[in-house]
Amino acid sequence: MTTYTTKSGDMWDSIAYALTGNRDHTGVIMQANPHYANVYIFEAGITLNIPDLEAVTTYEDLPPWKRGE
């Protein structure tokens, strides 16, 4: 697990996009930081926990050829 320090105006989906290039892991990042679940727009300087996002892929997220279909 790593951390991310917010910049003024960051939002959950923009953080996920900045870290992974897409917004697919927004929920995972939010779940790792439940004490900020009610925050929509962050102020600068908040440290968030960022789980290992590479390990988050689920079976349903894989393309059919990787699922053996």
PDB file of N, CA, C, O and CB in Angstrom:
ATOM      1  N   MET A   1       0.853  -1.172   0.000  1.00  0.00           N
ATOM      2  CA  MET A   1       0.000   0.000   0.000  1.00  0.00           C
ATOM      3  C   MET A   1       0.899   1.235   0.000  1.00  0.00           C
ATOM      4  O   MET A   1       1.932   1.279   0.669  1.00  0.00           O
ATOM      5  CB  MET A   1      -0.971  -0.002   1.228  1.00  0.00           C
ATOM      6  N   THR A   2       0.477   2.226  -0.765  1.00  0.00           N
ATOM      7  CA  THR A   2       1.197   3.495  -0.808  1.00  0.00           C
ATOM      8  C   THR A   2       0.257   4.595  -0.318  1.00  0.00           C
ATOM      9  O   THR A   2      -0.863   4.325   0.116  1.00  0.00           O
ATOM     10  CB  THR A   2       1.726   3.803  -2.254  1.00  0.00           C
ATOM     11  N   THR A   3       0.725   5.821  -0.393  1.00  0.00           N
ATOM     12  CA  THR A   3      -0.108   6.952  -0.006  1.00  0.00           C
ATOM     13  C   THR A   3      -0.140   7.968  -1.138  1.00  0.00           C
ATOM     14  O   THR A   3       0.712   7.964  -2.026  1.00  0.00           O
ATOM     15  CB  THR A   3       0.413   7.602   1.298  1.00  0.00           C
ATOM     16  N   TYR A   4      -1.131   8.828  -1.086  1.00  0.00           N
ATOM     17  CA  TYR A   4      -1.285   9.923  -2.039  1.00  0.00           C
ATOM     18  C   TYR A   4      -1.662  11.157  -1.240  1.00  0.00           C
ATOM     19  O   TYR A   4      -2.569  11.100  -0.409  1.00  0.00           O
ATOM     20  CB  TYR A   4      -2.362   9.597  -3.143  1.00  0.00           C
ATOM     21  N   THR A   5      -0.989  12.261  -1.476  1.00  0.00           N
ATOM     22  CA  THR A   5      -1.310  13.523  -0.819  1.00  0.00           C
ATOM     23  C   THR A   5      -2.110  14.378  -1.784  1.00  0.00           C
ATOM     24  O   THR A   5      -1.659  14.684  -2.888  1.00  0.00           O
ATOM     25  CB  THR A   5      -0.023  14.263  -0.352  1.00  0.00           C
ATOM     26  N   THR A   6      -3.301  14.759  -1.352  1.00  0.00           N
ATOM     27  CA  THR A   6      -4.222  15.477  -2.235  1.00  0.00           C
ATOM     28  C   THR A   6      -3.740  16.888  -2.554  1.00  0.00           C
ATOM     29  O   THR A   6      -3.005  17.525  -1.801  1.00  0.00           O
ATOM     30  CB  THR A   6      -5.598  15.542  -1.605  1.00  0.00           C
ATOM     31  N   LYS A   7      -4.202  17.331  -3.716  1.00  0.00           N
ATOM     32  CA  LYS A   7      -4.045  18.719  -4.133  1.00  0.00           C
ATOM     33  C   LYS A   7      -5.418  19.361  -4.038  1.00  0.00           C
ATOM     34  O   LYS A   7      -6.429  18.667  -4.146  1.00  0.00           O
ATOM     35  CB  LYS A   7      -3.446  18.835  -5.592  1.00  0.00           C
ATOM     36  N   SER A   8      -5.475  20.639  -3.843  1.00  0.00           N
ATOM     37  CA  SER A   8      -6.747  21.340  -3.749  1.00  0.00           C
ATOM     38  C   SER A   8      -7.590  21.076  -4.993  1.00  0.00           C
ATOM     39  O   SER A   8      -7.128  21.278  -6.116  1.00  0.00           O
ATOM     40  CB  SER A   8      -6.521  22.849  -3.562  1.00  0.00           C
ATOM     41  N   GLY A   9      -8.818  20.627  -4.790  1.00  0.00           N
ATOM     42  CA  GLY A   9      -9.710  20.356  -5.900  1.00  0.00           C
ATOM     43  C   GLY A   9      -9.748  18.911  -6.357  1.00  0.00           C
ATOM     44  O   GLY A   9     -10.566  18.552  -7.204  1.00  0.00           O
ATOM     45  N   ASP A  10      -8.867  18.070  -5.805  1.00  0.00           N
ATOM     46  CA  ASP A  10      -8.906  16.650  -6.149  1.00  0.00           C
ATOM     47  C   ASP A  10     -10.261  16.062  -5.787  1.00  0.00           C
ATOM     48  O   ASP A  10     -10.881  16.457  -4.800  1.00  0.00           O
ATOM     49  CB  ASP A  10      -7.778  15.881  -5.432  1.00  0.00           C
ATOM     50  N   MET A  11     -10.711  15.115  -6.600  1.00  0.00           N
ATOM     51  CA  MET A  11     -11.916  14.340  -6.314  1.00  0.00           C
ATOM     52  C   MET A  11     -11.536  12.864  -6.426  1.00  0.00           C
ATOM     53  O   MET A  11     -10.499  12.530  -7.000  1.00  0.00           O
ATOM     54  CB  MET A  11     -13.102  14.713  -7.299  1.00  0.00           C
ATOM     55  N   TRP A  12     -12.368  11.990  -5.883  1.00  0.00           N
ATOM     56  CA  TRP A  12     -12.050  10.565  -5.886  1.00  0.00           C
ATOM     57  C   TRP A  12     -11.722  10.053  -7.282  1.00  0.00           C
ATOM     58  O   TRP A  12     -10.714   9.375  -7.478  1.00  0.00           O
ATOM     59  CB  TRP A  12     -13.205   9.775  -5.311  1.00  0.00           C
ATOM     60  N   ASP A  13     -12.563  10.373  -8.241  1.00  0.00           N
ATOM     61  CA  ASP A  13     -12.335   9.849  -9.585  1.00  0.00           C
ATOM     62  C   ASP A  13     -11.114  10.456 -10.256  1.00  0.00           C
ATOM     63  O   ASP A  13     -10.447   9.785 -11.043  1.00  0.00           O
ATOM     64  CB  ASP A  13     -13.545  10.091 -10.439  1.00  0.00           C
ATOM     65  N   SER A  14     -10.808  11.719  -9.956  1.00  0.00           N
ATOM     66  CA  SER A  14      -9.617  12.321 -10.554  1.00  0.00           C
ATOM     67  C   SER A  14      -8.347  11.732  -9.949  1.00  0.00           C
ATOM     68  O   SER A  14      -7.324  11.627 -10.625  1.00  0.00           O
ATOM     69  CB  SER A  14      -9.633  13.844 -10.368  1.00  0.00           C
ATOM     70  N   ILE A  15      -8.412  11.351  -8.684  1.00  0.00           N
ATOM     71  CA  ILE A  15      -7.262  10.691  -8.047  1.00  0.00           C
ATOM     72  C   ILE A  15      -7.033   9.328  -8.686  1.00  0.00           C
ATOM     73  O   ILE A  15      -5.901   8.979  -9.019  1.00  0.00           O
ATOM     74  CB  ILE A  15      -7.484  10.541  -6.514  1.00  0.00           C
ATOM     75  N   ALA A  16      -8.105   8.557  -8.857  1.00  0.00           N
ATOM     76  CA  ALA A  16      -7.982   7.247  -9.502  1.00  0.00           C
ATOM     77  C   ALA A  16      -7.424   7.391 -10.912  1.00  0.00           C
ATOM     78  O   ALA A  16      -6.567   6.614 -11.331  1.00  0.00           O
ATOM     79  CB  ALA A  16      -9.343   6.533  -9.542  1.00  0.00           C
ATOM     80  N   TYR A  17      -7.914   8.386 -11.639  1.00  0.00           N
ATOM     81  CA  TYR A  17      -7.430   8.605 -12.999  1.00  0.00           C
ATOM     82  C   TYR A  17      -5.948   8.994 -13.010  1.00  0.00           C
ATOM     83  O   TYR A  17      -5.181   8.512 -13.843  1.00  0.00           O
ATOM     84  CB  TYR A  17      -8.264   9.691 -13.685  1.00  0.00           C
ATOM     85  N   ALA A  18      -5.556   9.857 -12.092  1.00  0.00           N
ATOM     86  CA  ALA A  18      -4.153  10.288 -12.029  1.00  0.00           C
ATOM     87  C   ALA A  18      -3.216   9.124 -11.715  1.00  0.00           C
ATOM     88  O   ALA A  18      -2.085   9.082 -12.199  1.00  0.00           O
ATOM     89  CB  ALA A  18      -3.984  11.384 -10.976  1.00  0.00           C
ATOM     90  N   LEU A  19      -3.687   8.189 -10.909  1.00  0.00           N
ATOM     91  CA  LEU A  19      -2.841   7.071 -10.492  1.00  0.00           C
ATOM     92  C   LEU A  19      -2.843   5.902 -11.465  1.00  0.00           C
ATOM     93  O   LEU A  19      -1.857   5.170 -11.551  1.00  0.00           O
ATOM     94  CB  LEU A  19      -3.277   6.589  -9.151  1.00  0.00           C
ATOM     95  N   THR A  20      -3.947   5.715 -12.205  1.00  0.00           N
ATOM     96  CA  THR A  20      -4.057   4.515 -13.034  1.00  0.00           C
ATOM     97  C   THR A  20      -4.369   4.778 -14.501  1.00  0.00           C
ATOM     98  O   THR A  20      -4.276   3.866 -15.323  1.00  0.00           O
ATOM     99  CB  THR A  20      -5.105   3.634 -12.478  1.00  0.00           C
ATOM    100  N   GLY A  21      -4.734   6.001 -14.838  1.00  0.00           N
ATOM    101  CA  GLY A  21      -5.086   6.307 -16.218  1.00  0.00           C
ATOM    102  C   GLY A  21      -6.541   6.038 -16.542  1.00  0.00           C
ATOM    103  O   GLY A  21      -6.971   6.252 -17.676  1.00  0.00           O
ATOM    104  N   ASN A  22      -7.314   5.568 -15.561  1.00  0.00           N
ATOM    105  CA  ASN A  22      -8.760   5.415 -15.721  1.00  0.00           C
ATOM    106  C   ASN A  22      -9.417   5.537 -14.354  1.00  0.00           C
ATOM    107  O   ASN A  22      -8.739   5.620 -13.329  1.00  0.00           O
ATOM    108  CB  ASN A  22      -9.115   4.048 -16.389  1.00  0.00           C
ATOM    109  N   ARG A  23     -10.731   5.547 -14.353  1.00  0.00           N
ATOM    110  CA  ARG A  23     -11.463   5.771 -13.103  1.00  0.00           C
ATOM    111  C   ARG A  23     -11.991   4.475 -12.479  1.00  0.00           C
ATOM    112  O   ARG A  23     -12.759   4.527 -11.518  1.00  0.00           O
ATOM    113  CB  ARG A  23     -12.618   6.718 -13.352  1.00  0.00           C
ATOM    114  N   ASP A  24     -11.601   3.343 -12.999  1.00  0.00           N
ATOM    115  CA  ASP A  24     -12.138   2.051 -12.564  1.00  0.00           C
ATOM    116  C   ASP A  24     -11.885   1.728 -11.095  1.00  0.00           C
ATOM    117  O   ASP A  24     -12.655   0.977 -10.495  1.00  0.00           O
ATOM    118  CB  ASP A  24     -11.557   0.968 -13.403  1.00  0.00           C
ATOM    119  N   HIS A  25     -10.842   2.266 -10.511  1.00  0.00           N
ATOM    120  CA  HIS A  25     -10.477   1.933  -9.132  1.00  0.00           C
ATOM    121  C   HIS A  25     -10.958   2.962  -8.110  1.00  0.00           C
ATOM    122  O   HIS A  25     -10.512   2.948  -6.963  1.00  0.00           O
ATOM    123  CB  HIS A  25      -8.984   1.790  -9.026  1.00  0.00           C
ATOM    124  N   THR A  26     -11.854   3.845  -8.512  1.00  0.00           N
ATOM    125  CA  THR A  26     -12.352   4.875  -7.600  1.00  0.00           C
ATOM    126  C   THR A  26     -12.923   4.260  -6.331  1.00  0.00           C
ATOM    127  O   THR A  26     -12.580   4.692  -5.231  1.00  0.00           O
ATOM    128  CB  THR A  26     -13.415   5.728  -8.289  1.00  0.00           C
ATOM    129  N   GLY A  27     -13.778   3.270  -6.461  1.00  0.00           N
ATOM    130  CA  GLY A  27     -14.402   2.633  -5.301  1.00  0.00           C
ATOM    131  C   GLY A  27     -13.412   1.962  -4.384  1.00  0.00           C
ATOM    132  O   GLY A  27     -13.578   1.991  -3.164  1.00  0.00           O
ATOM    133  N   VAL A  28     -12.384   1.357  -4.948  1.00  0.00           N
ATOM    134  CA  VAL A  28     -11.360   0.678  -4.149  1.00  0.00           C
ATOM    135  C   VAL A  28     -10.588   1.690  -3.309  1.00  0.00           C
ATOM    136  O   VAL A  28     -10.293   1.436  -2.141  1.00  0.00           O
ATOM    137  CB  VAL A  28     -10.393  -0.113  -5.059  1.00  0.00           C
ATOM    138  N   ILE A  29     -10.265   2.823  -3.896  1.00  0.00           N
ATOM    139  CA  ILE A  29      -9.550   3.867  -3.167  1.00  0.00           C
ATOM    140  C   ILE A  29     -10.441   4.432  -2.061  1.00  0.00           C
ATOM    141  O   ILE A  29      -9.969   4.693  -0.954  1.00  0.00           O
ATOM    142  CB  ILE A  29      -9.095   4.995  -4.130  1.00  0.00           C
ATOM    143  N   MET A  30     -11.715   4.619  -2.356  1.00  0.00           N
ATOM    144  CA  MET A  30     -12.637   5.123  -1.337  1.00  0.00           C
ATOM    145  C   MET A  30     -12.764   4.135  -0.176  1.00  0.00           C
ATOM    146  O   MET A  30     -12.782   4.545   0.984  1.00  0.00           O
ATOM    147  CB  MET A  30     -14.019   5.395  -1.954  1.00  0.00           C
ATOM    148  N   GLN A  31     -12.850   2.853  -0.476  1.00  0.00           N
ATOM    149  CA  GLN A  31     -12.959   1.835   0.570  1.00  0.00           C
ATOM    150  C   GLN A  31     -11.723   1.792   1.456  1.00  0.00           C
ATOM    151  O   GLN A  31     -11.822   1.443   2.633  1.00  0.00           O
ATOM    152  CB  GLN A  31     -13.190   0.471  -0.050  1.00  0.00           C
ATOM    153  N   ALA A  32     -10.573   2.137   0.918  1.00  0.00           N
ATOM    154  CA  ALA A  32      -9.335   2.138   1.698  1.00  0.00           C
ATOM    155  C   ALA A  32      -9.228   3.370   2.600  1.00  0.00           C
ATOM    156  O   ALA A  32      -8.329   3.452   3.436  1.00  0.00           O
ATOM    157  CB  ALA A  32      -8.132   2.075   0.765  1.00  0.00           C
ATOM    158  N   ASN A  33     -10.147   4.328   2.429  1.00  0.00           N
ATOM    159  CA  ASN A  33     -10.131   5.576   3.190  1.00  0.00           C
ATOM    160  C   ASN A  33     -11.529   5.923   3.696  1.00  0.00           C
ATOM    161  O   ASN A  33     -12.061   6.979   3.355  1.00  0.00           O
ATOM    162  CB  ASN A  33      -9.580   6.724   2.329  1.00  0.00           C
ATOM    163  N   PRO A  34     -12.126   5.056   4.498  1.00  0.00           N
ATOM    164  CA  PRO A  34     -13.525   5.261   4.902  1.00  0.00           C
ATOM    165  C   PRO A  34     -13.764   6.531   5.710  1.00  0.00           C
ATOM    166  O   PRO A  34     -14.877   7.056   5.712  1.00  0.00           O
ATOM    167  CB  PRO A  34     -13.988   4.090   5.701  1.00  0.00           C
ATOM    168  N   HIS A  35     -12.743   7.032   6.392  1.00  0.00           N
ATOM    169  CA  HIS A  35     -12.904   8.252   7.185  1.00  0.00           C
ATOM    170  C   HIS A  35     -13.065   9.498   6.313  1.00  0.00           C
ATOM    171  O   HIS A  35     -13.397  10.565   6.831  1.00  0.00           O
ATOM    172  CB  HIS A  35     -11.712   8.428   8.109  1.00  0.00           C
ATOM    173  N   TYR A  36     -12.838   9.389   5.008  1.00  0.00           N
ATOM    174  CA  TYR A  36     -13.047  10.509   4.085  1.00  0.00           C
ATOM    175  C   TYR A  36     -14.180  10.224   3.099  1.00  0.00           C
ATOM    176  O   TYR A  36     -14.304  10.912   2.086  1.00  0.00           O
ATOM    177  CB  TYR A  36     -11.756  10.810   3.319  1.00  0.00           C
ATOM    178  N   ALA A  37     -14.999   9.223   3.385  1.00  0.00           N
ATOM    179  CA  ALA A  37     -16.046   8.802   2.449  1.00  0.00           C
ATOM    180  C   ALA A  37     -17.033   9.919   2.114  1.00  0.00           C
ATOM    181  O   ALA A  37     -17.608   9.921   1.025  1.00  0.00           O
ATOM    182  CB  ALA A  37     -16.799   7.624   3.023  1.00  0.00           C
ATOM    183  N   ASN A  38     -17.236  10.852   3.014  1.00  0.00           N
ATOM    184  CA  ASN A  38     -18.194  11.935   2.773  1.00  0.00           C
ATOM    185  C   ASN A  38     -17.577  13.147   2.077  1.00  0.00           C
ATOM    186  O   ASN A  38     -18.266  14.133   1.818  1.00  0.00           O
ATOM    187  CB  ASN A  38     -18.804  12.370   4.077  1.00  0.00           C
ATOM    188  N   VAL A  39     -16.300  13.076   1.780  1.00  0.00           N
ATOM    189  CA  VAL A  39     -15.623  14.186   1.104  1.00  0.00           C
ATOM    190  C   VAL A  39     -15.792  14.013  -0.400  1.00  0.00           C
ATOM    191  O   VAL A  39     -15.539  12.940  -0.946  1.00  0.00           O
ATOM    192  CB  VAL A  39     -14.106  14.249   1.491  1.00  0.00           C
ATOM    193  N   TYR A  40     -16.224  15.084  -1.060  1.00  0.00           N
ATOM    194  CA  TYR A  40     -16.377  15.048  -2.510  1.00  0.00           C
ATOM    195  C   TYR A  40     -15.206  15.755  -3.188  1.00  0.00           C
ATOM    196  O   TYR A  40     -14.616  15.228  -4.131  1.00  0.00           O
ATOM    197  CB  TYR A  40     -17.709  15.696  -2.928  1.00  0.00           C
ATOM    198  N   ILE A  41     -14.877  16.946  -2.705  1.00  0.00           N
ATOM    199  CA  ILE A  41     -13.747  17.712  -3.231  1.00  0.00           C
ATOM    200  C   ILE A  41     -12.752  17.918  -2.087  1.00  0.00           C
ATOM    201  O   ILE A  41     -13.094  18.471  -1.042  1.00  0.00           O
ATOM    202  CB  ILE A  41     -14.216  19.093  -3.840  1.00  0.00           C
ATOM    203  N   PHE A  42     -11.526  17.468  -2.304  1.00  0.00           N
ATOM    204  CA  PHE A  42     -10.506  17.521  -1.268  1.00  0.00           C
ATOM    205  C   PHE A  42      -9.793  18.865  -1.227  1.00  0.00           C
ATOM    206  O   PHE A  42      -9.635  19.547  -2.240  1.00  0.00           O
ATOM    207  CB  PHE A  42      -9.503  16.418  -1.480  1.00  0.00           C
ATOM    208  N   GLU A  43      -9.377  19.211  -0.038  1.00  0.00           N
ATOM    209  CA  GLU A  43      -8.444  20.324   0.120  1.00  0.00           C
ATOM    210  C   GLU A  43      -7.037  19.741   0.015  1.00  0.00           C
ATOM    211  O   GLU A  43      -6.859  18.524   0.062  1.00  0.00           O
ATOM    212  CB  GLU A  43      -8.660  21.086   1.497  1.00  0.00           C
ATOM    213  N   ALA A  44      -6.061  20.595  -0.123  1.00  0.00           N
ATOM    214  CA  ALA A  44      -4.678  20.146  -0.276  1.00  0.00           C
ATOM    215  C   ALA A  44      -4.133  19.591   1.036  1.00  0.00           C
ATOM    216  O   ALA A  44      -4.486  20.054   2.121  1.00  0.00           O
ATOM    217  CB  ALA A  44      -3.794  21.295  -0.768  1.00  0.00           C
ATOM    218  N   GLY A  45      -3.268  18.592   0.911  1.00  0.00           N
ATOM    219  CA  GLY A  45      -2.511  18.095   2.046  1.00  0.00           C
ATOM    220  C   GLY A  45      -3.102  16.919   2.802  1.00  0.00           C
ATOM    221  O   GLY A  45      -2.576  16.557   3.854  1.00  0.00           O
ATOM    222  N   ILE A  46      -4.169  16.310   2.316  1.00  0.00           N
ATOM    223  CA  ILE A  46      -4.740  15.142   2.981  1.00  0.00           C
ATOM    224  C   ILE A  46      -4.043  13.898   2.444  1.00  0.00           C
ATOM    225  O   ILE A  46      -3.937  13.713   1.231  1.00  0.00           O
ATOM    226  CB  ILE A  46      -6.290  15.059   2.761  1.00  0.00           C
ATOM    227  N   THR A  47      -3.575  13.060   3.338  1.00  0.00           N
ATOM    228  CA  THR A  47      -2.892  11.837   2.939  1.00  0.00           C
ATOM    229  C   THR A  47      -3.888  10.690   2.880  1.00  0.00           C
ATOM    230  O   THR A  47      -4.531  10.364   3.877  1.00  0.00           O
ATOM    231  CB  THR A  47      -1.741  11.508   3.911  1.00  0.00           C
ATOM    232  N   LEU A  48      -4.010  10.085   1.714  1.00  0.00           N
ATOM    233  CA  LEU A  48      -4.910   8.960   1.503  1.00  0.00           C
ATOM    234  C   LEU A  48      -4.113   7.673   1.337  1.00  0.00           C
ATOM    235  O   LEU A  48      -3.014   7.683   0.783  1.00  0.00           O
ATOM    236  CB  LEU A  48      -5.802   9.202   0.274  1.00  0.00           C
ATOM    237  N   ASN A  49      -4.664   6.577   1.813  1.00  0.00           N
ATOM    238  CA  ASN A  49      -4.066   5.265   1.590  1.00  0.00           C
ATOM    239  C   ASN A  49      -4.478   4.777   0.207  1.00  0.00           C
ATOM    240  O   ASN A  49      -5.649   4.858  -0.164  1.00  0.00           O
ATOM    241  CB  ASN A  49      -4.497   4.249   2.696  1.00  0.00           C
ATOM    242  N   ILE A  50      -3.519   4.274  -0.548  1.00  0.00           N
ATOM    243  CA  ILE A  50      -3.782   3.754  -1.884  1.00  0.00           C
ATOM    244  C   ILE A  50      -3.378   2.282  -1.904  1.00  0.00           C
ATOM    245  O   ILE A  50      -2.193   1.960  -1.822  1.00  0.00           O
ATOM    246  CB  ILE A  50      -3.010   4.572  -2.980  1.00  0.00           C
ATOM    247  N   PRO A  51      -4.367   1.384  -2.014  1.00  0.00           N
ATOM    248  CA  PRO A  51      -4.038  -0.046  -2.040  1.00  0.00           C
ATOM    249  C   PRO A  51      -3.329  -0.417  -3.335  1.00  0.00           C
ATOM    250  O   PRO A  51      -3.270   0.372  -4.278  1.00  0.00           O
ATOM    251  CB  PRO A  51      -5.308  -0.896  -1.874  1.00  0.00           C
ATOM    252  N   ASP A  52      -2.798  -1.621  -3.362  1.00  0.00           N
ATOM    253  CA  ASP A  52      -2.141  -2.125  -4.563  1.00  0.00           C
ATOM    254  C   ASP A  52      -3.203  -2.285  -5.640  1.00  0.00           C
ATOM    255  O   ASP A  52      -3.924  -3.282  -5.653  1.00  0.00           O
ATOM    256  CB  ASP A  52      -1.398  -3.480  -4.291  1.00  0.00           C
ATOM    257  N   LEU A  53      -3.306  -1.325  -6.534  1.00  0.00           N
ATOM    258  CA  LEU A  53      -4.380  -1.307  -7.528  1.00  0.00           C
ATOM    259  C   LEU A  53      -4.193  -2.353  -8.615  1.00  0.00           C
ATOM    260  O   LEU A  53      -5.169  -2.737  -9.260  1.00  0.00           O
ATOM    261  CB  LEU A  53      -4.473   0.057  -8.156  1.00  0.00           C
ATOM    262  N   GLU A  54      -2.999  -2.817  -8.834  1.00  0.00           N
ATOM    263  CA  GLU A  54      -2.778  -3.844  -9.842  1.00  0.00           C
ATOM    264  C   GLU A  54      -3.423  -5.166  -9.430  1.00  0.00           C
ATOM    265  O   GLU A  54      -3.783  -5.970 -10.291  1.00  0.00           O
ATOM    266  CB  GLU A  54      -1.281  -4.038 -10.080  1.00  0.00           C
ATOM    267  N   ALA A  55      -3.573  -5.400  -8.138  1.00  0.00           N
ATOM    268  CA  ALA A  55      -4.114  -6.654  -7.639  1.00  0.00           C
ATOM    269  C   ALA A  55      -5.631  -6.630  -7.527  1.00  0.00           C
ATOM    270  O   ALA A  55      -6.225  -7.588  -7.031  1.00  0.00           O
ATOM    271  CB  ALA A  55      -3.512  -6.974  -6.300  1.00  0.00           C
ATOM    272  N   VAL A  56      -6.260  -5.569  -7.970  1.00  0.00           N
ATOM    273  CA  VAL A  56      -7.686  -5.388  -7.770  1.00  0.00           C
ATOM    274  C   VAL A  56      -8.526  -5.977  -8.901  1.00  0.00           C
ATOM    275  O   VAL A  56      -9.735  -6.139  -8.736  1.00  0.00           O
ATOM    276  CB  VAL A  56      -7.991  -3.929  -7.621  1.00  0.00           C
ATOM    277  N   THR A  57      -7.934  -6.294 -10.022  1.00  0.00           N
ATOM    278  CA  THR A  57      -8.679  -6.780 -11.174  1.00  0.00           C
ATOM    279  C   THR A  57      -9.491  -8.020 -10.811  1.00  0.00           C
ATOM    280  O   THR A  57      -8.967  -8.959 -10.211  1.00  0.00           O
ATOM    281  CB  THR A  57      -7.729  -7.089 -12.333  1.00  0.00           C
ATOM    282  N   THR A  58     -10.747  -8.020 -11.169  1.00  0.00           N
ATOM    283  CA  THR A  58     -11.608  -9.168 -10.907  1.00  0.00           C
ATOM    284  C   THR A  58     -11.786  -9.976 -12.182  1.00  0.00           C
ATOM    285  O   THR A  58     -11.466  -9.512 -13.277  1.00  0.00           O
ATOM    286  CB  THR A  58     -12.978  -8.717 -10.356  1.00  0.00           C
ATOM    287  N   TYR A  59     -12.287 -11.159 -12.031  1.00  0.00           N
ATOM    288  CA  TYR A  59     -12.516 -12.051 -13.165  1.00  0.00           C
ATOM    289  C   TYR A  59     -13.376 -11.381 -14.218  1.00  0.00           C
ATOM    290  O   TYR A  59     -13.101 -11.511 -15.411  1.00  0.00           O
ATOM    291  CB  TYR A  59     -13.171 -13.347 -12.705  1.00  0.00           C
ATOM    292  N   GLU A  60     -14.413 -10.666 -13.801  1.00  0.00           N
ATOM    293  CA  GLU A  60     -15.324 -10.030 -14.743  1.00  0.00           C
ATOM    294  C   GLU A  60     -14.650  -8.902 -15.524  1.00  0.00           C
ATOM    295  O   GLU A  60     -15.101  -8.551 -16.614  1.00  0.00           O
ATOM    296  CB  GLU A  60     -16.534  -9.494 -14.008  1.00  0.00           C
ATOM    297  N   ASP A  61     -13.573  -8.332 -14.973  1.00  0.00           N
ATOM    298  CA  ASP A  61     -12.866  -7.248 -15.640  1.00  0.00           C
ATOM    299  C   ASP A  61     -11.963  -7.734 -16.759  1.00  0.00           C
ATOM    300  O   ASP A  61     -11.527  -6.945 -17.598  1.00  0.00           O
ATOM    301  CB  ASP A  61     -12.057  -6.479 -14.643  1.00  0.00           C
ATOM    302  N   LEU A  62     -11.682  -9.028 -16.776  1.00  0.00           N
ATOM    303  CA  LEU A  62     -10.778  -9.573 -17.783  1.00  0.00           C
ATOM    304  C   LEU A  62     -11.484  -9.712 -19.122  1.00  0.00           C
ATOM    305  O   LEU A  62     -12.689  -9.959 -19.165  1.00  0.00           O
ATOM    306  CB  LEU A  62     -10.227 -10.926 -17.333  1.00  0.00           C
ATOM    307  N   PRO A  63     -10.740  -9.556 -20.225  1.00  0.00           N
ATOM    308  CA  PRO A  63     -11.346  -9.776 -21.528  1.00  0.00           C
ATOM    309  C   PRO A  63     -11.692 -11.265 -21.695  1.00  0.00           C
ATOM    310  O   PRO A  63     -11.096 -12.112 -21.030  1.00  0.00           O
ATOM    311  CB  PRO A  63     -10.394  -9.301 -22.659  1.00  0.00           C
ATOM    312  N   PRO A  64     -12.639 -11.588 -22.567  1.00  0.00           N
ATOM    313  CA  PRO A  64     -13.082 -12.981 -22.713  1.00  0.00           C
ATOM    314  C   PRO A  64     -11.939 -13.972 -22.984  1.00  0.00           C
ATOM    315  O   PRO A  64     -11.964 -15.088 -22.464  1.00  0.00           O
ATOM    316  CB  PRO A  64     -14.087 -13.068 -23.834  1.00  0.00           C
ATOM    317  N   TRP A  65     -10.957 -13.588 -23.775  1.00  0.00           N
ATOM    318  CA  TRP A  65      -9.879 -14.519 -24.094  1.00  0.00           C
ATOM    319  C   TRP A  65      -9.017 -14.851 -22.878  1.00  0.00           C
ATOM    320  O   TRP A  65      -8.389 -15.909 -22.851  1.00  0.00           O
ATOM    321  CB  TRP A  65      -9.011 -13.945 -25.190  1.00  0.00           C
ATOM    322  N   LYS A  66      -8.970 -13.964 -21.857  1.00  0.00           N
ATOM    323  CA  LYS A  66      -8.235 -14.256 -20.623  1.00  0.00           C
ATOM    324  C   LYS A  66      -9.069 -15.065 -19.644  1.00  0.00           C
ATOM    325  O   LYS A  66      -8.524 -15.672 -18.722  1.00  0.00           O
ATOM    326  CB  LYS A  66      -7.782 -12.965 -19.962  1.00  0.00           C
ATOM    327  N   ARG A  67     -10.394 -15.082 -19.833  1.00  0.00           N
ATOM    328  CA  ARG A  67     -11.282 -15.844 -18.968  1.00  0.00           C
ATOM    329  C   ARG A  67     -11.483 -17.250 -19.513  1.00  0.00           C
ATOM    330  O   ARG A  67     -12.173 -18.057 -18.890  1.00  0.00           O
ATOM    331  CB  ARG A  67     -12.629 -15.134 -18.821  1.00  0.00           C
ATOM    332  N   GLY A  68     -10.894 -17.559 -20.666  1.00  0.00           N
ATOM    333  CA  GLY A  68     -11.042 -18.872 -21.258  1.00  0.00           C
ATOM    334  C   GLY A  68     -12.326 -19.053 -22.042  1.00  0.00           C
ATOM    335  O   GLY A  68     -12.749 -20.178 -22.307  1.00  0.00           O
ATOM    336  N   GLU A  69     -12.942 -17.949 -22.411  1.00  0.00           N
ATOM    337  CA  GLU A  69     -14.198 -18.028 -23.174  1.00  0.00           C
ATOM    338  C   GLU A  69     -13.934 -18.052 -24.659  1.00  0.00           C
ATOM    339  O   GLU A  69     -14.873 -18.117 -25.453  1.00  0.00           O
ATOM    340  CB  GLU A  69     -15.114 -16.856 -22.834  1.00  0.00           C
TER     341      GLU A  69
END
